[in-house]
């Protein structure tokens, strides 16, 4: 009974993390039984090989479901990159072709306006099934959502191309200053993903948002992104929106139950 519970937990956790991992786990389990594998190392190797094969196969299968992968193998000349290979390893890099085209067009625009600038993508969506949650996000479930990292500079105001404050692009927040707009002040929601991760903040480098590039990217999204790609909304924390001088109605606050958006920009299309 205990073994069954452990296998069920493994399937659940791998499914929530990768969408495909639970199915791959069951396949690898059945294959290990068929081949008579008993050593843990042999079973683990088989699981890793099966999962790697599934990742490759998914890239060819996903377009039939209306989604395409953003590449985690960006070269030196590519101006759009996914922050870390972990996003591809977890199948979190899938979008509709329209969102891919928007991301590539934004990256091309930023490179044209600021030569050599790389635009960094973060979480996208899983490859299959609308409505399947991409935890901890509340809305990345249909291929039409994508997060971008902010553009950063160091303490000497030198632009840091392709850099983010945290290794995964998330959780390193831009803290509001005195007098900044705080829409969630005084709230104590128990059901929320708006976590501050205060203990992590001192661990991140003291980079700051590069205002010129970030404002230019948002300006392109609210004009060309809307007109050409049907962009519907952008989520940015109010204190950053005000600091960057953004007044466009497409840029909104995501609400107090969703994660903070002063570590990334969320975009979605219709």
Phi and psi in degrees as a GROMACS rama.xvg file:
@    title "Ramachandran Plot"
@    xaxis  label "Phi"
@    yaxis  label "Psi"
@TYPE xy
-61.6692  -40.7101  UNK-2
-62.3123  -41.1022  UNK-3
-62.3857  -42.9808  UNK-4
-63.2408  -41.8631  UNK-5
-64.8013  -41.2733  UNK-6
-65.0218  -40.622  UNK-7
-63.5608  -40.9611  UNK-8
-64.5192  -40.8484  UNK-9
-62.3255  -42.6794  UNK-10
-62.5359  -45.1021  UNK-11
-62.6608  -48.9291  UNK-12
-64.5139  -44.5249  UNK-13
-66.6536  -33.3631  UNK-14
-68.2926  -44.4963  UNK-15
-65.4034  -34.8706  UNK-16
-78.0851  -36.3254  UNK-17
-130.946  -3.78753  UNK-18
69.1773  -44.9546  UNK-19
-96.887  -14.9974  UNK-20
-61.4213  -35.5865  UNK-21
-64.7094  -44.0737  UNK-22
-64.4109  -43.5205  UNK-23
-62.6273  -38.7991  UNK-24
-60.159  -44.3606  UNK-25
-65.7839  -39.4006  UNK-26
-63.536  -45.7223  UNK-27
-64.5489  -35.8156  UNK-28
-64.3562  -44.8701  UNK-29
-65.4753  -39.3218  UNK-30
-66.4147  -40.3318  UNK-31
-62.5949  -39.0639  UNK-32
-66.3926  -42.1988  UNK-33
-64.8354  -36.6623  UNK-34
-87.3977  -3.46484  UNK-35
71.59  28.5112  UNK-36
-76.6387  130.997  UNK-37
-119.918  -28.1916  UNK-38
-74.2914  139.036  UNK-39
-60.2821  -41.1653  UNK-40
-61.9388  -37.9901  UNK-41
-68.3765  -40.9159  UNK-42
-65.9325  -40.9869  UNK-43
-65.0787  -42.1993  UNK-44
-60.7905  -42.7783  UNK-45
-62.2199  -41.7648  UNK-46
-62.1847  -44.6817  UNK-47
-63.1393  -42.4284  UNK-48
-64.7616  -42.4178  UNK-49
-63.3434  -39.9587  UNK-50
-69.4823  -40.0676  UNK-51
-61.4599  -41.2225  UNK-52
-64.0042  -38.0631  UNK-53
-65.6398  -38.6012  UNK-54
-62.0463  -44.7267  UNK-55
-63.5689  -46.3991  UNK-56
-62.8083  -35.2751  UNK-57
-63.1436  -35.1532  UNK-58
-62.5391  -29.7356  UNK-59
-87.5011  -26.9517  UNK-60
-86.6164  -31.6065  UNK-61
-58.7951  -38.9784  UNK-62
-56.8973  -28.2593  UNK-63
-66.0621  -19.5369  UNK-64
-104.158  12.3783  UNK-65
84.2439  17.4831  UNK-66
-132.04  149.626  UNK-67
-131.616  152.775  UNK-68
-85.952  143.599  UNK-69
-83.8438  133.337  UNK-70
-74.3923  137.07  UNK-71
-96.7538  10.1676  UNK-72
-113.387  44.1379  UNK-73
-64.2893  138.078  UNK-74
-94.3967  -178.668  UNK-75
-63.1965  -27.2646  UNK-76
-91.6348  -9.23704  UNK-77
-76.5954  137.195  UNK-78
-104.528  -0.0983837  UNK-79
-121.814  126.217  UNK-80
-135.999  147.567  UNK-81
-86.461  135.036  UNK-82
-54.174  -41.3763  UNK-83
-147.495  146.642  UNK-84
-59.1701  -17.2952  UNK-85
-61.8373  -29.9291  UNK-86
-64.9024  -39.185  UNK-87
-74.6968  -36.8162  UNK-88
-63.0396  -28.9357  UNK-89
-99.2576  7.26479  UNK-90
62.3932  32.5682  UNK-91
-100.799  20.097  UNK-92
-116.119  26.2333  UNK-93
-105.578  137.573  UNK-94
-141.962  169.45  UNK-95
-71.3971  158.676  UNK-96
-57.2296  -31.909  UNK-97
-66.0152  -41.1326  UNK-98
-68.9134  -38.4291  UNK-99
-59.4998  -45.2205  UNK-100
-64.0199  -38.581  UNK-101
-61.8276  -46.7736  UNK-102
-61.7237  -43.3166  UNK-103
-67.0126  -37.9394  UNK-104
-67.693  -40.175  UNK-105
-61.2765  -45.943  UNK-106
-61.6754  -40.6939  UNK-107
-65.3232  -40.801  UNK-108
-62.8406  -45.1894  UNK-109
-65.0993  -36.2833  UNK-110
-68.0471  -35.6959  UNK-111
-70.1238  -39.7275  UNK-112
-79.6463  -34.4392  UNK-113
-130.474  84.6955  UNK-114
-50.6514  132.716  UNK-115
89.8313  -0.8485  UNK-116
-76.8447  132.554  UNK-117
-104.017  133.434  UNK-118
-99.0943  131.599  UNK-119
-107.867  122.26  UNK-120
-94.9414  148.294  UNK-121
-116.723  -130.191  UNK-122
-65.0181  139.139  UNK-123
-117.973  -105.41  UNK-124
-148.607  166.77  UNK-125
-74.4203  163.721  UNK-126
-76.4182  -25.1248  UNK-127
-130.427  153.848  UNK-128
71.0526  109.257  UNK-129
-65.306  138.847  UNK-130
93.9421  -7.75294  UNK-131
-77.1011  122.373  UNK-132
-70.8609  137.346  UNK-133
-103.294  83.8435  UNK-134
-64.1035  143.402  UNK-135
-92.1335  13.075  UNK-136
-69.1823  150.743  UNK-137
-94.5081  -15.7777  UNK-138
-131.692  -4.75895  UNK-139
-80.1263  75.2876  UNK-140
-138.613  9.14234  UNK-141
-139.099  9.99644  UNK-142
82.7301  -3.18479  UNK-143
-103.838  8.45265  UNK-144
-119.046  148.622  UNK-145
-155.851  140.597  UNK-146
-104.109  140.745  UNK-147
-116.384  146.425  UNK-148
-75.853  154.283  UNK-149
-70.7872  162.979  UNK-150
-89.9746  139.176  UNK-151
-124.26  157.461  UNK-152
-134.594  161.44  UNK-153
-90.1853  -173.38  UNK-154
-65.8046  -17.834  UNK-155
-97.1017  13.0961  UNK-156
67.3356  22.6361  UNK-157
-89.5055  126.221  UNK-158
-63.9042  135.364  UNK-159
-108.366  95.0924  UNK-160
-68.1017  125.651  UNK-161
74.7466  6.65411  UNK-162
-93.659  151.092  UNK-163
-133.192  160.967  UNK-164
-72.1958  -32.4223  UNK-165
-111.985  156.846  UNK-166
-61.3954  -25.1949  UNK-167
-106.723  -0.436097  UNK-168
88.3015  -11.2054  UNK-169
-112.9  166.734  UNK-170
80.4858  -9.77745  UNK-171
-95.795  96.9113  UNK-172
-89.499  150.843  UNK-173
-91.4526  106.086  UNK-174
-73.8724  138.841  UNK-175
-68.0397  152.512  UNK-176
-98.2891  178.903  UNK-177
-58.1252  131.762  UNK-178
84.7049  -4.61854  UNK-179
-71.59  156.11  UNK-180
-67.8093  127.557  UNK-181
-127.426  86.0184  UNK-182
-66.6077  -18.9759  UNK-183
-107.776  11.196  UNK-184
-61.4358  133.278  UNK-185
85.8518  -6.10553  UNK-186
-88.9107  147.501  UNK-187
-137.491  60.9211  UNK-188
-68.112  134.225  UNK-189
-87.1966  -25.7426  UNK-190
-104.955  93.3235  UNK-191
-157.833  155.978  UNK-192
-113.74  16.8401  UNK-193
-86.4825  77.5425  UNK-194
-101.124  142.481  UNK-195
-91.7468  -23.0444  UNK-196
48.559  50.3742  UNK-197
-57.1862  -36.5496  UNK-198
-66.4536  -23.9069  UNK-199
-82.6382  -25.964  UNK-200
-58.1444  -40.2568  UNK-201
-66.4984  -13.8961  UNK-202
-81.0112  -16.0716  UNK-203
-92.1305  149.185  UNK-204
-64.8812  156.627  UNK-205
-84.2867  50.4953  UNK-206
-76.3739  158.929  UNK-207
-128.089  157.222  UNK-208
-65.3372  133.655  UNK-209
-83.3414  103.036  UNK-210
-63.59  -39.7615  UNK-211
-64.1071  -48.5178  UNK-212
-69.2375  -42.1489  UNK-213
-62.8935  -44.7384  UNK-214
-64.3031  -37.9892  UNK-215
-65.5489  -39.3076  UNK-216
-64.3163  -44.5759  UNK-217
-65.2837  -38.8758  UNK-218
-62.0018  -40.7049  UNK-219
-65.8935  -42.3657  UNK-220
-61.7342  -39.0443  UNK-221
-82.1245  -4.34028  UNK-222
-116.659  -77.105  UNK-223
-64.0682  -38.896  UNK-224
-60.4125  -39.9333  UNK-225
-71.2309  -49.2779  UNK-226
-69.0113  -41.2174  UNK-227
-94.28  -29.374  UNK-228
-123.777  2.45905  UNK-229
70.8038  31.8096  UNK-230
-58.1965  135.389  UNK-231
-102.759  -44.0616  UNK-232
-160.491  159.715  UNK-233
-130.105  137.415  UNK-234
-108.59  124.8  UNK-235
-143.991  143.923  UNK-236
-60.4509  140.172  UNK-237
-55.1739  -38.629  UNK-238
-66.8786  -31.1984  UNK-239
-76.5452  -39.4655  UNK-240
-56.4084  -43.9571  UNK-241
-68.6082  -41.2735  UNK-242
-64.3411  -32.7169  UNK-243
-87.2192  -2.03006  UNK-244
71.6579  29.9248  UNK-245
-91.5162  127.487  UNK-246
-122.666  -2.53502  UNK-247
-64.7541  139.813  UNK-248
-69.5373  -18.7099  UNK-249
-70.0941  -20.2736  UNK-250
-91.4842  118.159  UNK-251
-130.295  169.887  UNK-252
-92.3136  136.188  UNK-253
-80.8875  -10.3001  UNK-254
103.559  162.241  UNK-255
-84.2494  -7.91325  UNK-256
-93.7551  -16.1717  UNK-257
-87.8791  164.868  UNK-258
-63.5513  156.735  UNK-259
-62.4661  146.579  UNK-260
-122.872  38.3352  UNK-261
-108.305  21.7365  UNK-262
-123.408  -5.39959  UNK-263
-163.359  164.061  UNK-264
-107.234  127.346  UNK-265
-102.344  131.448  UNK-266
-126.918  152.654  UNK-267
-149.455  149.539  UNK-268
-110.341  169.698  UNK-269
